[in-house]
Amino acid sequence: MDSLVDEFVVPGDVIGKIGDLKVRVGPGLLQTKDTILATKAGVLRYSKFHRFYWIENEQKRYVPQVEDMVIGTIIEKHAESFKVDIGSSCSALLSAYSFEGATKSNKPLLNVGNLIYCRVTVANRDMEPEVVCLSQKQKAEGFGQLIGGYMLNCSLGLSHYLLSEDCYILQVLGKHIPYEIAVGVNGRVWINSGSNHNTIVVSNTIYNSQFIQDDQIEPFILKSLSTNETYTVKVKTINSNSCKGFEGFSKHYPSGLTGVMQPQEFEQVINRINMISKTRYPKTISIPLLIIFLGIILFIIGIVKFDTSVISSGFTFTLAGFIIMVVMVCFFRRKVKNNMQPALLEANNYFAERRITFTFREKTGKPKVVKQGNTDKVVRKSKQYLEIRFPAPGSSGGVLGFIQSILPSGTPAPSSNGPSFNYQPNQVNVGGVGFAPPPVNVAPTMNNGNLEFNLSAPSVAPNFNISIDAVTALKVTGAAAKGAYDGYSTFV
């Protein structure tokens, strides 16, 4: 059988005999006694880890088989079961108790439209297939609901290739982008990454890998990551409707900054901005409130006594109080902006080389009709937030820009134990607040007699590293590369 692996076969070809071998027969193969025949046209594949043979082709329709790992969509919800679309001719049945730790009082909270990663346990042409979200050891082990992310459809052959141990596509993607992936043999692939841009790059790479050669995959990824497109993250204010004044911005780390900025860096920047821009309403704000209150009392007294002069005085006091209140609020907002500018300037200067900018925004919302008693009132709410704009992670302004910004000139030479070393930049003080950049790994490698540099920042992007030649290293790291490696005779 091994002689035909990776060879093209047609229906009726004898693949081989099983004999005493313990192997699994997959799609496109039929066992008759101890002989295996091909029932489809395609390329014969074999997985050493699973001891599994199958025929790979461009088939779109999925035919369920026992022990297949598939991605399904909940299409019906019942009291103790779910109907799942797995791409076959009929839907599959999923019991509510087919989850780890599921009981009658602890059922999974799944809704129509949710994605799940499951395993086929029953596959018969005369019965609807059954799936479970448990492994053979009755553990979750990755099975269950897939939250967030993006699902794409591909051919069954590509999905089997993505599940192979030596899948070149996923290996190359892992060098440049941190991501999560779940592959179903039913031609569905679920992808989740730190940003929308990275998710798009991963999905486009997987889809286009069917039409390009292996040596073109990495240039395709690098070209996709080198886009100049920028993204924004909004940080909400704390108690924007507080009567105390401006309290600052939320310290909750946005998931959109993954791979762009460390949580510690984000917290330090927000603490600095909040410390400088936190502003209380002045005590004189009570003066227009008292004027408004006095005007309302005079207005009521005038109505009770039918005195027009008192009514007009009450109206005048009330209107004057509102005008003074609006003027004081405008001055207060301007004071908040002025207080915040130094902190924003410090943050923008610190992250300038990484092309990350911080901007304070005020936005008036759309008019909404609110019922007050028997009357309708149009209300516009103003929103204040901090906008963080950054380039796509992995581009020249992302992780590479991060490495470029914190590798200083005069980096010490590597020790005699080996050329690779971790360099910890010194703490940087910006406006009295200390920022501790994470360590960067620097390693020279010889490639066909040429010296190359491998740069990585594990704490920023665990799966990211990049190799550059010596000329590019001088452009990226400046004197750091030459100062550290000018002892090498191959340096140019």
C-alpha positions in Angstrom: 0.0 0.0 0.0 2.8 2.4 0.8 4.0 2.2 -2.9 0.9 4.1 -4.0 0.9 6.8 -1.3 1.0 10.3 -2.9 0.1 8.7 -6.3 -3.0 9.4 -8.4 -5.6 6.6 -8.4 -8.9 6.0 -10.1 -12.0 4.0 -9.1 -11.4 0.3 -9.3 -7.6 0.4 -8.6 -6.4 -2.1 -6.0 -4.6 -0.2 -3.3 -3.3 -3.2 -1.5 -4.1 -5.8 1.1 -4.5 -5.3 4.8 -3.3 -8.6 6.1 -2.2 -8.2 9.7 -1.9 -4.5 9.5 -4.0 -2.3 11.8 -5.0 0.7 9.7 -8.1 2.8 9.2 -9.8 3.2 5.8 -11.0 6.7 5.0 -13.0 8.4 2.3 -12.7 7.1 -1.2 -11.6 3.6 -0.2 -13.6 0.4 0.2 -12.5 -2.8 2.0 -13.6 -6.1 0.5 -12.4 -8.9 2.7 -8.6 -8.2 3.0 -8.4 -6.1 -0.2 -8.7 -2.3 -0.4 -10.2 -0.7 -3.6 -10.4 2.9 -4.7 -13.9 4.2 -5.2 -13.0 7.8 -6.1 -10.4 9.5 -8.3 -7.7 11.4 -6.4 -4.4 11.2 -4.7 -3.9 8.5 -2.1 -2.8 9.9 1.3 -1.6 8.3 4.5 -1.3 9.7 8.1 1.4 7.9 10.1 0.1 9.3 13.4 -3.4 8.1 12.9 -2.5 5.1 10.7 -5.2 6.4 8.3 -5.5 6.0 4.5 -7.8 8.2 2.4 -8.1 9.6 -1.1 -7.7 13.4 -1.4 -9.7 15.2 -4.1 -11.7 18.4 -4.6 -15.0 16.9 -3.4 -17.3 19.4 -1.8 -20.1 17.2 -0.4 -19.1 15.6 2.9 -20.0 12.0 3.7 -19.8 11.4 7.5 -17.5 8.7 8.9 -17.0 7.5 12.4 -14.3 9.4 14.4 -14.3 12.3 11.9 -13.7 15.7 13.6 -16.1 18.2 12.1 -17.3 21.8 12.6 -21.0 22.2 12.8 -23.6 24.9 13.1 -26.6 24.6 15.5 -29.8 24.8 13.4 -32.4 23.5 15.9 -32.6 23.6 19.7 -34.7 21.1 21.7 -35.1 20.3 25.3 -32.3 17.6 25.5 -30.7 17.7 22.0 -29.6 19.9 19.1 -29.7 19.5 15.4 -26.4 20.3 13.8 -25.5 21.1 10.2 -22.2 19.4 9.4 -22.4 19.8 5.6 -23.7 16.3 4.9 -27.0 15.3 3.2 -28.8 15.4 6.5 -28.3 17.1 9.8 -26.6 15.4 12.8 -28.0 14.8 16.2 -26.1 16.2 19.3 -27.2 15.3 22.8 -27.2 18.0 25.4 -25.3 15.5 27.6 -22.5 14.9 25.1 -20.3 17.6 26.8 -17.8 17.2 29.6 -19.5 17.7 32.9 -23.0 18.0 31.4 -25.9 17.0 33.6 -29.7 17.7 33.7 -29.1 20.7 35.8 -25.9 21.8 34.0 -26.6 21.8 30.3 -24.6 23.8 27.7 -26.0 27.2 26.8 -26.0 26.9 23.0 -28.2 28.9 20.6 -29.2 28.6 17.0 -26.2 29.8 14.9 -23.5 28.8 17.3 -20.4 26.9 16.0 -19.2 23.7 17.6 -16.2 21.4 17.1 -17.4 17.8 17.5 -16.7 14.2 16.7 -18.8 11.8 14.7 -19.8 8.7 16.6 -22.6 7.2 14.4 -22.4 7.3 10.6 -24.9 5.0 8.7 -26.5 5.6 5.4 -29.9 4.7 6.8 -29.7 6.8 10.0 -28.9 10.4 10.7 -25.3 10.9 12.0 -24.7 11.5 15.7 -21.9 13.7 17.0 -20.5 14.4 20.5 -18.3 17.1 21.9 -16.1 14.6 23.8 -12.9 12.8 22.9 -12.5 9.0 23.1 -11.3 9.6 26.7 -14.7 11.4 27.5 -12.9 14.7 27.9 -13.4 18.0 26.1 -9.8 18.3 24.8 -10.7 21.1 22.4 -14.2 20.0 21.5 -17.2 22.2 22.3 -18.4 25.7 21.3 -16.2 27.9 19.1 -16.5 31.4 20.4 -15.7 34.4 18.1 -13.4 33.9 15.2 -14.2 33.4 11.5 -15.2 30.2 9.6 -14.4 29.6 6.0 -15.3 26.7 3.6 -12.8 24.8 1.6 -12.4 21.5 -0.3 -12.3 18.3 1.7 -8.8 17.6 0.3 -7.5 20.9 1.7 -9.0 20.2 5.2 -7.3 16.8 5.3 -4.0 18.4 4.3 -4.4 21.0 7.1 -4.8 18.2 9.6 -1.6 16.4 8.5 1.5 16.5 10.8 3.7 18.2 8.2 1.3 20.9 7.0 3.7 23.5 5.6 1.0 26.2 5.4 0.3 26.3 9.2 4.0 26.1 10.0 4.8 29.2 8.0 1.7 31.1 9.3 2.9 30.3 12.9 6.2 32.0 12.3 4.5 35.3 11.6 1.1 35.4 13.2 -0.3 34.1 16.5 -3.6 32.4 15.9 -6.0 29.6 16.8 -7.4 27.2 14.3 -9.9 24.3 14.3 -10.1 22.2 11.2 -13.0 19.9 10.4 -12.7 17.2 7.8 -16.1 18.4 6.5 -14.4 21.3 4.7 -14.8 23.9 7.4 -12.0 25.8 9.0 -12.4 28.1 12.1 -9.8 30.8 12.6 -9.3 33.2 15.6 -6.6 35.8 15.9 -5.7 38.9 17.9 -7.0 41.2 15.2 -9.3 41.3 12.2 -6.4 41.9 9.9 -4.5 38.8 11.1 -7.6 36.7 10.8 -8.1 37.9 7.2 -4.4 37.1 6.3 -4.7 33.6 7.8 -7.9 32.8 6.0 -6.7 34.2 2.6 -3.4 32.3 2.9 -5.3 29.0 3.6 -7.7 29.5 0.8 -5.1 30.6 -1.8 -2.7 27.9 -0.9 -4.7 25.6 -3.2 -3.5 27.7 -6.2 0.1 28.7 -5.3 3.3 26.8 -4.8 4.8 26.2 -1.4 7.7 28.5 -2.0 5.2 31.3 -2.7 3.3 31.0 0.5 5.7 32.9 2.8 6.1 35.9 0.4 2.3 36.0 0.1 2.0 36.2 3.9 4.7 38.9 4.2 3.1 41.0 1.5 -0.3 40.7 3.2 1.2 41.8 6.5 3.1 44.7 5.0 -0.1 46.6 4.4 -0.2 50.2 5.6 -3.8 49.8 6.8 -4.4 51.1 10.3 -6.8 50.1 13.0 -8.4 51.8 15.9 -9.4 50.8 19.4 -11.7 52.8 21.6 -11.2 53.1 25.4 -14.3 54.2 27.2 -14.4 56.7 30.0 -15.1 55.8 33.7 -18.5 57.0 34.9 -19.0 59.4 32.0 -22.2 60.6 33.6 -20.7 61.1 37.1 -21.6 64.3 38.9 -18.0 64.5 40.3 -16.4 65.4 37.0 -14.1 63.6 34.6 -12.8 60.4 36.3 -10.5 59.1 33.5 -10.5 56.1 31.1 -11.1 52.4 31.7 -8.0 50.2 32.5 -9.6 47.1 30.9 -7.1 45.8 28.3 -8.8 45.8 24.8 -8.3 42.4 23.0 -7.7 44.4 19.8 -4.3 45.5 21.1 -3.0 41.9 21.3 0.4 41.7 19.5 0.6 45.6 19.4 1.0 46.7 23.0 1.6 44.8 26.2 -1.1 44.9 28.9 1.5 46.4 31.3 2.3 49.2 28.8 -1.4 49.9 28.3 -2.0 50.1 32.0 0.9 52.4 32.6 -0.2 54.8 29.8 -3.8 54.9 31.1 -2.6 55.5 34.6 -0.5 58.4 33.5 -3.3 59.9 31.4 -5.9 59.5 34.2 -3.5 61.0 36.8 -3.0 64.1 34.8 -6.5 64.6 33.2 -8.7 63.7 36.2 -10.7 66.9 36.9 -13.4 67.6 39.4 -16.3 70.0 38.8 -15.6 73.4 40.5 -17.6 74.2 43.6 -19.0 77.2 41.8 -21.0 74.8 39.7 -23.6 75.0 42.5 -24.3 78.7 41.8 -26.2 78.1 38.5 -28.0 75.2 40.2 -29.2 77.6 42.9 -30.2 80.2 40.4 -32.3 77.5 38.5 -33.8 76.3 41.7 -34.7 79.9 42.7 -36.2 80.6 39.3 -38.4 77.5 39.5 -39.7 78.6 42.9 -40.5 82.1 41.7 -42.2 80.7 38.7 -44.4 78.5 40.9 -45.2 81.4 43.3 -46.1 83.6 40.3 -48.5 81.0 39.0 -50.2 80.5 42.4 -50.6 84.3 42.9 -51.4 85.0 39.3 -48.6 87.6 39.3 -47.1 87.9 35.8 -44.1 89.9 37.0 -43.1 87.1 39.4 -43.6 84.6 36.6 -41.4 86.5 34.3 -38.7 86.9 37.0 -38.8 83.1 37.6 -38.5 82.4 33.9 -35.6 84.9 33.6 -33.7 83.3 36.6 -34.2 79.8 35.2 -33.0 80.7 31.8 -30.0 82.6 33.2 -29.1 79.6 35.3 -29.2 77.2 32.3 -27.0 79.6 30.3 -24.4 79.9 33.1 -24.5 76.1 33.5 -23.8 75.5 29.8 -21.0 78.0 29.8 -19.4 76.4 32.9 -19.6 72.9 31.4 -18.0 74.1 28.2 -15.1 75.6 30.1 -14.8 72.4 32.2 -14.5 70.3 29.0 -11.9 72.6 27.7 -10.0 72.3 30.9 -10.1 68.5 30.7 -8.7 68.6 27.2 -5.9 71.0 28.2 -5.0 68.9 31.1 -4.9 65.8 29.0 -2.7 67.1 26.2 0.6 66.7 28.0 -0.1 63.1 28.8 -1.2 62.3 25.3 1.9 64.1 23.9 4.2 62.0 26.1 2.4 58.7 25.1 2.6 59.7 21.4 6.3 60.5 21.6 7.0 57.3 23.4 5.2 55.1 20.8 6.1 57.3 17.7 8.5 54.7 16.2 5.8 52.0 16.6 3.3 54.4 14.9 0.8 54.1 17.7 -1.1 57.3 18.4 -3.5 58.3 21.3 -6.3 60.9 20.6 -9.1 62.1 22.8 -12.4 62.2 21.0 -15.8 63.6 21.7 -18.8 62.5 19.7 -22.4 63.5 19.8 -24.7 60.6 19.4 -27.7 60.3 17.1 -30.9 61.9 18.3 -33.2 59.6 20.3 -36.8 60.2 21.1 -37.4 59.7 24.9 -40.9 59.7 26.3 -41.4 61.9 29.4 -45.0 61.5 30.5 -47.3 62.4 27.6 -44.7 64.2 25.6 -41.7 63.1 23.5 -38.3 64.6 24.0 -35.4 64.4 21.6 -32.1 63.7 23.4 -28.5 63.6 22.1 -25.9 62.0 24.3 -22.3 63.0 23.9 -19.6 60.3 24.2 -16.0 60.7 25.3 -13.4 58.1 24.6 -9.7 57.6 24.0 -8.9 56.5 20.4 -5.7 54.3 19.9 -4.7 54.1 16.3 -2.0 51.6 15.2 -0.8 49.8 12.1 -1.7 46.2 11.3 0.2 43.8 13.7 3.1 42.3 11.9 3.6 45.2 9.5 6.6 47.5 9.6 4.9 49.5 12.3 3.7 46.6 14.4 6.0 44.0 16.0 8.9 44.7 13.7 8.5 48.4 14.5 8.6 47.4 18.2 11.9 45.6 17.8 13.2 48.4 15.7 12.4 51.0 18.4 13.8 49.2 21.5 17.0 47.7 20.1 19.5 50.5 21.0 22.8 51.2 19.6 25.8 49.7 21.3 24.1 46.3 22.1 26.7 44.2 23.9 28.4 41.3 22.0 27.1 37.8 22.6 28.8 35.6 25.2 31.2 32.8 24.2 28.5 30.2 25.0 26.7 31.0 21.8 25.7 33.8 19.5 22.1 34.0 20.6 21.2 36.1 23.6 18.3 38.0 25.2 18.7 41.7 25.5 16.7 43.5 28.2 16.4 47.3 27.4 16.7 49.6 30.3 13.6 51.1 31.8 12.4 54.3 30.0 11.0 57.2 32.1 8.4 59.3 30.4 7.0 62.1 32.4 7.9 60.4 35.7 6.3 57.1 34.8 8.6 54.1 34.1 8.0 51.9 31.1 9.8 48.5 31.1 10.2 47.2 27.5 10.1 43.4 27.2 13.2 41.4 26.2 14.2 40.9 22.6 16.0 37.8 21.4 18.8 38.4 18.9 20.5 35.5 17.1 22.8 35.4 14.1 22.5 32.5 11.6 24.6 31.4 8.7 22.7 30.8 5.5 24.8 29.8 2.4 27.8 31.6 3.8 25.8 34.8 4.5 25.2 36.2 8.0 21.5 36.7 8.8 19.8 37.9 12.0 16.8 36.4 13.7 14.8 38.8 15.8 11.9 37.8 18.0 9.9 39.3 20.9 8.4 36.3 22.7 6.4 38.4 25.3 4.8 40.4 22.5 4.1 37.8 19.9 5.0 34.2 21.0 4.9 32.8 17.4 6.6 35.7 15.7 10.2 35.8 14.5 11.8 37.3 11.4 15.1 36.6 9.7 16.8 39.5 7.9 20.1 39.8 6.1 23.0 41.9 7.4 22.3 44.9 5.1 18.6 45.0 6.2 19.7 44.5 9.8 21.8 47.8 9.6 18.7 49.6 8.4 16.4 48.1 11.0 18.5 48.1 14.1 21.1 50.7 13.2 24.4 50.4 14.9 23.1 47.6 17.2 23.7 44.9 14.6 27.1 46.1 13.6 28.2 46.8 17.1 27.3 43.3 18.2 28.5 41.3 15.2 31.3 43.3 13.5 33.7 40.5 14.6 32.2 38.2 12.0 34.3 38.3 8.8 31.2 37.6 6.7 29.5 40.8 7.8 28.8 43.2 5.0 
